[in-house]
Amino acid sequence: MKGNKNAVRMVLIFTLIMGIMTLMVMLSSNAKQNNSSYITVDPTTMKLVQLDPPKEGDPIAIVDTTLGEFRFVLYPQYSPNAVKNFTDLAESGYYNGTYVFDSVSGAYSSAGAPNKDGSVNDTSHEAVERELHENLWPFKGAVCSMTTSVDRGVKEFLFGGGKYFNGSRFTIVNTIEFDEQMKDDIREVSESKELGEAFIKKGGIPNFSQQMTVIGQTYEGMDVVEKLASLETSDKGSYSTPKEDILINSVEIAVYAENDEQSEK
């Protein structure tokens, strides 16, 4: 057990280091490499929409788990294919009784697998091409479609790149720890003061920036997000599997209403 904790601690230290390096590149350049292509990250046009509360009529997901409920607003305008994939599965009842199969030392959790080990039984929903956007970032509470595969030729294998795909399972971002040195580094290298300060104040995982398709942002039930990322686990395979079975009871797609308790389902 001690060995496992030390290994996880080293992973988080590496994530912190990579997070700073990612932000240095991400915030000091107007172009962010999207493996085989580029997306524009322009501080003058970027809108950090995740910092805003949901508006009347926005699509939302209501996720009921054995540890409680959390709700997040969906972004079909930025990640249309991934959001449709998620929404179709939710409305079909696919997520009912699926597992939270990964929980990494307070940083994030992953869910939506029909099997406890994180595997899927049907691959028909696992090849949605990755969608990245300058307005979406892995802040605390972000919900991201997990990467399932990458299509690489010899050139991409040798030099990096390729076409990435995501699928049914999703990651719920909590946060790494931002110590004072990391905060100072982010402020020093950031061309976008707003983005740098957003990570510092809101939390998140900078190393995931423009690496995963963000489909939503949690606006209610952040305590559940924190619990899901901090489960007691055993490392028996590819994931840090919770020792106790933690399930998604249901995922409902609804429309946000100002009084929220009367959101239309």
C-alpha positions, 0 to 999 in steps of 0.5 A, spaced: 500 500 500 505 504 501 508 503 495 502 504 491 501 511 495 508 513 493 507 511 486 501 516 485 505 521 489 510 521 483 505 521 478 502 527 481 508 531 482 510 529 474 503 532 473 504 538 476 511 539 472 508 538 466 502 542 468 507 548 468 510 546 462 504 546 458 501 552 460 508 556 458 507 553 451 499 554 451 499 561 454 505 564 451 503 562 444 497 564 439 497 557 436 496 550 440 498 544 437 492 539 436 497 533 434 496 533 426 493 540 426 493 546 430 487 550 433 487 558 434 488 560 442 487 567 441 487 571 448 483 577 444 477 572 442 478 567 447 471 566 452 472 562 458 465 560 458 466 555 464 466 561 469 459 563 467 453 560 470 448 556 466 443 560 462 435 559 462 434 554 456 441 551 456 442 543 456 444 540 462 446 533 465 443 531 472 448 525 474 445 521 480 451 517 483 451 512 490 455 518 493 450 524 491 448 528 485 452 533 481 449 537 475 453 540 469 452 544 463 453 541 456 457 545 450 454 542 444 456 549 440 463 547 441 463 539 442 457 537 438 459 530 436 461 528 443 455 532 446 451 528 442 454 521 443 454 522 451 446 525 450 444 519 446 447 514 451 444 518 457 437 518 454 438 510 452 439 509 459 446 506 457 449 509 464 444 507 469 448 502 473 455 503 470 461 504 474 466 510 477 472 506 475 478 510 476 479 515 482 486 519 482 488 522 488 484 528 489 485 530 481 480 526 477 475 521 477 473 517 470 466 514 470 461 511 465 464 504 464 459 498 464 465 494 467 468 495 474 475 495 470 473 500 466 472 496 459 466 497 455 462 491 451 460 495 445 465 499 441 460 502 437 460 509 441 468 509 442 470 513 435 468 520 436 473 524 433 476 529 438 474 536 438 478 542 441 476 549 442 479 555 445 473 557 449 474 550 453 479 548 459 480 543 464 478 547 470 475 544 476 468 541 475 470 540 467 467 533 464 471 531 458 470 525 454 476 520 455 480 518 449 479 511 446 484 511 441 489 514 436 490 513 428 497 514 427 502 513 421 509 512 421 511 519 421 506 520 427 509 515 431 516 517 430 514 525 431 508 525 434 501 527 432 495 523 429 488 523 429 485 522 436 478 519 438 473 519 444 467 515 446 462 513 452 466 514 458 468 521 461 473 524 466 470 529 471 476 534 473 477 536 480 484 539 481 491 538 482 494 542 488 497 549 486 503 551 490 505 558 491 511 557 486 506 554 481 502 560 481 508 565 480 510 561 474 503 561 471 503 568 472 509 570 469 509 566 463 501 567 461 500 572 456 492 571 458 492 573 465 485 571 465 486 564 463 492 563 468 488 567 474 482 562 472 486 556 473 489 559 480 482 561 483 478 555 480 483 549 480 483 544 475 489 540 471 493 544 466 496 538 463 490 536 460 489 543 456 487 542 449 488 534 450 481 532 451 474 534 449 470 538 454 463 536 454 461 540 460 462 544 466 459 542 473 455 548 476 452 544 482 454 538 486 462 540 487 462 536 493 460 530 489 466 531 484 471 532 490 469 525 493 469 521 486 476 523 485 478 521 492 476 514 493 480 509 496 483 505 491 487 499 489 491 499 482 490 492 479 490 494 472 490 500 468 486 504 472 486 506 480 479 502 481 475 504 487 475 498 492 468 500 494 463 499 488 461 506 486 455 507 481 452 512 476 445 510 478 442 515 472 444 520 467 438 525 465 438 530 460 434 536 462 434 544 460 436 549 465 431 553 469 433 559 473 429 555 479 433 549 477 429 544 481 424 545 476 428 544 470 425 541 464 427 533 463 
